[in-house]
Amino acid sequence: MRARMFFISVMLVTGSGLASAESPASTSEMYRVNFVDVEITTLAETVARATGKTLVLHPQVHGLVTLTSTRPLTASQLYSAFAQTVVVKGYVVDETWGVVKVYPGRVQD
């Protein structure tokens, strides 16, 4: 079986780089996203850095996801897109007291 290659691109449109988790991105920073077949944990790390949110993933949360956008996203939009992406994969996103938990759940019709 041929190994699949993936391309990850998160580019900051303004500023010099992704903000660290200790210093969340300002609301004016925009991100171009092109995650193709990337592990959910990798996407979660990037979202946590961009938003300053604490993300806790259940050990059973894994798998490849794709998240792309033709236009730059704010950190808030990036978080929303991340949350919707993991829900589509069948996971639950629960934010309480500023901590975002992602855990297995059932997809309901």
N, C-alpha and C positions, 0 to 999 in steps of 0.2 A: 504494500500500500504506500502510495506516495505521500510524504509528509506535507501537510498544509502549512503554507506560510501565511502570516498575518501581518498587517501593517497597523501600527498604533501611532496616531498623531494627535497630540493635544498641543496646540500652539497658543500662546498668549498673544492677543492682538495688541494690547497696550501693556507696558511694563516690561520687566526684564526676565520674568520666569514665573512659574507656578509658586504661589505663596505656600509657606510651610503650614503644617497643621496648627502650629502655635500662633500663627499670624494669618487669619483668614483673608481671602482676597477681598479687595474693596468692591463695592457694588458697580463701579465703572469698568472693571476688567471684563473682557470678553474672551471666550474660548472657542476655537474651531475644533470640532471633534470628528474623528474618523476612526472608530474602534471597530475592527472587523475580526470576528472570531477570536475575541480576547477573553481570558478567564475573568469571571465575575469579580474575583478578589482584586485583580489588577485594576479594573474599572473603579471598584469601591475605593481603593487607595487614592486614585487620582481625584475622585469626587470629594473625598475627605479633605485632601490638601486644598482644593479649589474653594470649598465652602466653609472650611473650619469646623465642620460637623464631626462628631464622633460616631463612627459606624462600627457596629458589632455584628459580625456574620456568624450564624450557627455553623458548626463544623460540616453539616450536610449541604450547605449552600456552596455549590460549585457548578461549573459548566461554562461553555463558551457562549458569548453574547455578541451582538453587533449593535452599535449605536453610532449613527452618523447624522450629520446635519449639514445642510447646504449653506447655512448662515451662522455667524458667530452666536454663541449663547452666553448669557450672564451666568454667574455661579448658581443662582437660584433656578434658572432654566435647566442648567446641567444637572442639578440635583433632581428636579422633577422628571427629567428624561431618564435618569438612572433608576429612580423609583418605579417608573412605568415599565422600564426594561426588565427589571427583576420580577415584577408582578406577572408580566407576560410569560416568564419562565416558570411560573407557578409558586413563587415565593411571596411571603407576606412582609410588608414594610410597616413597622410600628415605631413612631417617634414619641418618646416620653421624656420629659425633663431635659431636652436637648440631646438625647442619645437616640440614635437610629438603630433599631434592631431589625435584622433581616433573617427570617427563618422559614423552613418548609411549611407549605400550606396547600390547600386545595384550590384549584381554579374553579370558580363557579360560573355557570352559564348566565 
